[in-house]
Amino acid sequence: MNDSFKQTPLRLWPGVVIVVLQLFFLHLPGRIWPASALMFYGMLGSLMASLLVLIWWLFFSRAGWRLRLGGLALLIVVHAVTVVLADPSAKMVAFLPGVPWLCAIFVASLFFRSRTVTIVAVLVASLAWTLVRTEGVTGTMATAYGWRWGETSEQQFLASDASAAPLAPAAPAGRVETAAWSGFRGAHRDGVLAGVTIDTDWSTRPPQQIWRRPVGPGWSSFVLVGTRLCTLEQRDEDEVVVCYDAASGEPIWLHAYPARFWEAMGGPGPRATPAYHDGRLYALGGTGVLNCLDASTGEPVWTRNLVEDTGAPVPTWAFSSSPLVVGDLVVVHAPSAPEGRGLVGYDLATGEPRWFGQAAGASYSSPHLATIDGVRQIVMISADGVSGFEVETGERLWRHEWPPAAGGDRVVQPAIVDGGSAILMATVDGGTRKLAVSSDASGAWSADEVWTSRALKSYYNDLVVHRGTAFGFDRNILAAIDVASGDRVWKGGRYGNGQVLLLPDQDLLLVLSEEGELALVRATTDGYEEVARVQALDGKTWNHPIFADGVVYLRNSEEAAAYRLAP
């Protein structure tokens, strides 16, 4: 059979053309349009080309039928075994990009006209995926790999002393100090540090590290209550709400409960940031467990479960809605809940649901308190667009429909502009849209498009607004657009898919890059200008930074640190 393979006049050029196109569709769109619908369409096109490779081999390769059927069986059986044996984190990449590369290597091996070479090449190309695990992706969908038998960063953390529960008793129960940073992106969820000035000469006076420590995985940010930092982490099969001493980084208390969320792209751990109010901490975990805890001790006051309360399934990327405390309610979003139950207002004292609001569809944004046209309301971005809700009842006041493009989940927070008469909302494929929102004398509301601009296409990276200009990430490049027109002001500076805070008193952006770098950038319309940059954390950093009393507190899925910035 090996000799007949050598003597068979194969028609190889169609297979070569197909695999070249296949690899083109797999890789090029992701380099030019990362994390976009075009990138995902390219991946789909690459998989469709794999079918063309099989069609070519079966009907147009001129191989003998025993060779054709044997080659088809080899590809299918070996790849099926690979998917079964692959590490759970690598099953998706074993399929994509595993299938296109398997087809390419299969076609290349045919030039040797050797059954042995083809069998060995197919086995190596496919079964190699069983030797690795994936450690998530970057914002541009680039995959990080590790050996399957190596310890994950989570396993290393769990084996270290850093994961030990605090031995000292917590402070007595009772009210804790006022929070300097009470929730996601600050008290107003806008990332603005009013009244703050810092020394920008980092070449001679760089940020001074106060402490640095390993932490459990998760993409939550910090809350700063008095001298305590609170966040959520994953620790093996438990989610943990943990409180650290802001001055030393040492743990004070932790509250653990059985729950684990994991997905291959982001890895394990909760995503939402806690909220503090009047001595209590409200924390939503990745699987939908909502805890109200005494902020002094971590003792539970009440617990709810969004899956049970709303009927919503656990979302693809976890429950990521950071709780919003407004009045005597804590409000959270439950993506893809049944009609009329997507937004929930819980009683602060008892945890009982007081109302349900109609904010349906997938979303990883959080409820946002705003005063629009003089009316205090909750703004919620979801899959169908954006809506405003009455605070006390959850009744929907207005709605603007804007379905996202394929692959473009809603993630970022709205920005309230023009004195509360307009809203900016952004998504990775649709760009940024400005809405004029108002009510008439009869109380009827309208929300009309002012402009839509593709000059700022935010993925999960929130924007800030300063002096009529919105600053944020156009996919993974820092950019600025004019709020009045939507026109691009400038674009420049590669910080991956980072996060940004605004220091309005100095016209500065404090940028935390996806690679853990801390940078200062001018928040002006004169063009992109970086003032300073230092390495602050190691590893992929998606978590939002916080800043209070001259100290910036940072964390990612592996470590946390505090740096003092000279005033």
N, C-alpha and C positions, 0 to 999 in steps of 0.2 A: 504493500500500500504506500510505503514511503517513496519507492521508486516511481509509482504511477503519479504521485503528487509532483515529483520533479519533472515529469514528462508532460504534465497537463499545461496547455497553453492558456494560462489565466489572463483575463482582461482586468488589469489592476487599476488602470487610470481612473475609472469612475469612482472606485473606492477611495483613492487618494484625494480626489477633488472633494468628495463628500466629507471626509474626516478633516480636511483643511477648513472647509466652511464650518464644520461642527465646532472646532476649537476656536475659530474666529468668533462665532456667536456666543460661545461659553465665556470668553475672557475679555474681548474688546469692549462690549457695552458697559461692563462693570468698571473698567478703567476710565471711561469717558463720562458715564452717567451712573456713579455709584449709588446704590440703594434707591433706585428709581424703577418705575414700571418698565422702562426700556431694558434695564438690566435683567429683570425677571422674564421679560419676553425673550431676551437673548438666551437665557437658560432654557426656556421652553423650546426655542428653536433648535438649540443644541440637542435636546432629547429627541425631538422629531427627526433630526438628522440621523440619530442612532437607528431609527426604524428604516431609514433609507439605506443605511449600511447593510442591514439584514436583508432588505429587499434585493439590493445589488448582489449580495453574496448568493442568495438562493436562486435568482433568476437571470442574472446577467454576468456572472463571474467566469463562466465557461468551465468551472470545476466539475469534476464528476459528481454524480448525485450522492455517492457515498461520502465524498469529501464535503459536499455542501451540508448534508444533514449532520454529519459528524461535527463540523465546525459550529453549526448552529447549536447543537446539543452541548458542545463544550462551553460556549459562551453563556448559555442560559443556566446550565447546572453550576458552573463555577461561580457565576455572579450570585446566584440564589444562595449558595453555601456561604459566600462572603457576607451577604446581608444578614444571614442568620447568625454568623459567628462574630460579626463586628461589635465593637463596644457600642452601647446605646448612644453615646454622644457622636459616634462616627457613622451611624447607619445612613444619615441623610447625605453626607459627603461621599459615602461609598456608592450611592446612587447618582449623585450630582456633586462633583464632576467625575465620579468614578466611572460611570457608563461611557461618556464620551472618550475619555482617555483609554479605556479598555478597547473600544472600537478602533481607535487610532493605532494602538500597539498591535492589535490583531491584524490590521491591514499591513502594517509595516513588516510584521513577521512573515507574511506571505512572499515577500521578495526573496527570502532564503530558500523557498521551495523545500522546506523540511518540516515534516509532521512534528518531530521532536522539538524543533525551535518554536513552532507555533504553540504547542501545548505548554511548554515551559514559560513562554512569554505571557500567555493568557493567565496561567496560574500565578505568576509573580505579579502581574499588573493588577489582578483582582484581589488575591489573598493578602497582598501587602496592606490593604486597608484594615485587616483584622489586627495588625500590630500597633495601631495608633489609636489615640483618642483625640477628640477636639476639645479645645479650651475656650470655646466661644468664638465670636467674630468681632471685627472692628466695625466702626460706623460705615465703612466702605464695603462691608461684607467679606473682607479678607479673613480667612480662617487661620486660627493658631492651632498648632498640633503639638502633641506630646506622646511619648511612648506609653503604650497601654499599661505597662507594668509599673510605671513611675507613679509616685505619690502626687496627688493633686494639691494645689495650694490649700484647699479646704482640709484635706487630710493632714497636711503638715501643721496647719493651725490647730486642729483638734488634738494633735499629739503634743503640742507645746504647752508650756505653763501659761501662756497668754489666754488660753481658753478656759482656765479654771474659774469657777464661781468665786466672787469676793467672799473672804472669810470674816471680815469685820461686819458687825451689825449695821444695818442702815439707820439713818436718822429717824427719830420718832415721826409717826404719821402727822400730817398737818399741812398747812399751806406753805408753799415754797416761794422763793423770791420771784419778782417780776421777770419775765422772760425777755432777754435781749434779742433773741431770735426765736419767735414763737411757732413757726411752721414753715412749710415749703416756700422757698424763695423770699422769706421774711414776712413781716406782719401784713403786707399788702400784696404779697405774691408777685412783686414786680422786679425784684433783684436790685433795688435802688438803695444806696448807702448815703442818704442825705446827712450833711453835717460832718462828713469824714474827710480828712486830708492826711496824706501819707508822704513820706520822703520817696521820691522817684529815682534817686541815684543809687541803684542797686549794685553798681560796680564797686562803690566804696562802702555802702551800708546795705548789704543784701538782707533779705528776710532771715531772721534768726530762729532756728528750730528750737522749740521749747520741749517738745516730746514727739515720739514716733512709736507706734506699736502695731502689731498684727491685729486684725479684726476678722470676724466671720464674713462670708460672702453675702452680697446683697447690694442693691443700687439705691438704697435710701440715703437721704441727707441727714444732717444733724439738726437738732433743736437745742438751743442754749437757754437753760433756766437757771438763773443765778450763776453758780459756779459749776453747773452740771450739764454735760452733753448727753443727749439721748438719741438713740437711733435703733434701727432694726437690723438683725443679722440672721443668717442661717447657721445652725450648729448641729450637724448631723441630721437627725430626724425631728429636731425641734426648731421652730422659729423662736427668736429671742428678742425681747425688747430690753435693751441694755443701757445703763446709765454710767458714764465715765466722769471722773473728776477733770474739769476743764484745765486745771493748772498742771496736772501731772499725767493725765491719760490713764490713770489707774481706775479699774472698775469699782463702782460703789454698790450697785445692785443690778440684778437681772431677773426678768420674768420669762420663763420658758413654757412653751405649750406644744403639744404634738402637731406639727404641720410641716410639710416640705413642698416647695415649688422648685421645679427644675425644667429647663428647656435648653436645647443644644446651643442656641445662638447666644443667649445671655448668661447661661449657667444657672446655678442655684441661688436661692435667696429671695427675700421680699424686695419690693420696688418702691413702695410709698414711703413718704416722710411723715413722722408723727406730728401732732399738733398739741400745743400746751395751752391750758386755760384754767385759771383759778385753782391751782393746786393739783390738777389732774392732767394726765397725758392720754391722748387718744391715738391709737396706732392700728393701722390696717395691714394685715399680712397678705402674702401672695396668694393664698388660697381662699381669702375672704373672711378671715377671722378678725373681728374688730374688738379691740380691748380698750377699756377705760381703766387706767391704773392710777393709784396714788403716786404722785411724782416724787414724794419723799422716800418711799420704801419700795415701790414697784408692786405693791399688793393690789390684786384685782378688785375693782369696784363692781363692774359688770362686763359681760362678754356677749357679743352677737356674732352671727354668721351670715354673711351676705348671700351665700348660696341658698341657705334655708329661708331667709327672709324674703328674697326676691325671685327665686327660681332661676337665677342667672348661672350659667356654667362658668367654671374657672376660665378666664380668657387665655388666649394663646400665649400672651406675654405676661400673664399674672394680673391680679387686681393691683392696679398701679395708682389709683386715685388717692391722693393725699387728703386726709380728712380736713374739713373746713368747719371751724367753730364760729357760729353766728348767733348772737342772742343766747337763748337757752337750748340751742340745737347743735348737733354735730352732723354735717352733711357729707355723704360719700356717694360715689358713682358706681353703679353695678353694670358694666358693659353687657350688651346682648340679653338683658333681662326681658321678660315678657312685657308686652305693651303696657305702658303706664307705670312701670316699676323701676326704671333705670336710675332714678335719683332718689335717695332716701334721706329723710330728716329724722334723726334719732333724738330722743329726749336726753339732755345732758345728765340729768340726775338718775334716771332709771334705765336708760338704754332701750326703752320701748319705742318702736317706730311711731312717729307722729304723722308723717305724710309720705307719699310716694309721688315722684314727678316723672313726667313723660320725656325722658332723655334716652332714647333707645339707640342701639347699635354699638359696635365696637369703638372704644376710645380709651386712650391712656392719658388723657388730660385730667385735670382736677377741677372741682367746683371753684368758682372765682367770685368773690364778693365785690360788687361795684355799684356806684351810684350813677345811673344813666338817665338823662333828662330829668334830674331831680328825684328819681325814685331808686331807693336801695333795693337791690335784687341780686340773685345768684345767676351768673353767666356760666353756661356749660357747653363746651365744644364736644360734639359726638359725631358719629359716622354720617348722619344726615345733614350736618351743618352746625349751627350754633343757635342756642335758645336762651331766653331770659326767664327766670322763675321768681315768683313771689316768695319772700323769705318765710312768712308765717304759715303758708298753706301748701307751698310747692306747686301752685297753679302756674301753668305756662303763660307768660305775658306776651311773648313774641317768638318768632322763629324765622331763621333765614336758611333756606336749603342750599347746600353746596356739597354734593356727594364727592368723596375723594376719588382720585384716579386710582387705577389698579395698583395694589402694593403700597398705597399711601395712607397708612393708619394715622389718625389724629393723635397727637401727643402733646404739643406745646400749649402753654397758657395763652389766653387772649391778652391783649394790651389795650387799656382804655386810654383814648387820646382825645384831643380837641375839647378838653374840659368836661369830659363825660358824655359827649354827644356822638362819639364814634368808637369803633372797635377794630383792632387789627387781629386777624387770625391767619395762621400759616400752616402749610402742609408741604411735604417733600416734593410732590409732583405738581400740585396745583399752584404753588407759590404762595404769595401773601395777598390777602383781600382786605380792603377797608370797607366798613359798613357804617352808614349813617342810621342811627337808631333814635326814634322819637315817638312820642305819643301825642294825640290830638286832644281837643277839648272834651271829647266824649270818652276818653280813656283808651281808644283803640291805638295799638302800637304798629309801627312799621319798621322794617330793617332792610335798607336798600343798599345795593352795591354802589360804591363810589368809584373804585378801581380795583383791578386785579393785576398784580405784578409778578412776573417770574424772575425778578432780580433778587429775590430773597426766598429761597426754598428751604425752610427749616424742617429738619427731620424730628429729632427729639431734643433739640437744642433751643432753649428759650431766648427770646429777644428782649432788649431793653430800649426805651425811648428817651431821647434827650434833645432838647432844643429843636423839636420838629423833625428829628431824624431817628429812624429805627436802626439799631445795630444788632446784628445776629450772625447766624451762619447760613450761607448759601451752600447747602449740603455740607461740605467740610472746609469751606474757605470763608473767613470772616468778611462781612460785607455791610454796607450801609445803604439805606434807601430813604428817599424823601417821603415824609408822612402825607404831605399835601397831594403829591402826584403819583407816588409809587415808583418814581424814576430812581435808577441806581445812582448813588453819590460816589461810592468807591467800592472796590473789592480787592482784597489782598491779605496775605498772612495765612499760613497753613498751620492750623492747630488741631487737625483731625476733627472729630465731632465733639467739640468741647462745650464748655458752659461759660457764662459771662455774667459779671456783676457790674453795676454802674456807680462810679464816684462822681456825681454831678458837680460838686464844688470844685473839682479839678479838671473837669472834662476828660475823665479817664475811664477806660474799661479795664476791669480786673478779670483776666481770662485764665481759665483752667483748661489746659489742653487735654485731649484724649490720651496723650502719652504721659500725663502727670506733671506737665510744666506749668508754672505760674508766670504770667506775663502781664505787662502794662501796655495798653494801646491807647492812642489819642482818640477821644470821642468827639471828633470835630468833622467838619465837611471839607477840610483841606486835603484829604487823601489819607491812605493808610500809613500810619507811622507807629512802629513798635518802639517803646521807650526802654523796656527792660524785659529780661526773661531768665528764669532759674528753674532747675529741676527740683520739684518738690515731693513727688511720689513716684514709686516704681509701679509699672503695670498699667493696664487699661483703666482709664478713669472716666466714668460716665456720671458720677455723682455730682450734685450741685455743691459748690463751696458755700460757706457762711463766713461772716465777718462781724466781729463785735469787740469793742474796747481795744482796738489796735491789734487784734489777733485774727488771723484767718485760719479756720479749721477745715481740713480737707480729709476726704476718705475715698477709697474705692472698694473693690471687692476683696482686697487682700490686706490693706493697711490703712491707718489713719495717722494724721500728724497735725501739729499746731505750729504756726510760724508767727512771730511778732514782726509787724511792719513798723519801721521807725516813723513817728508822727512828723 
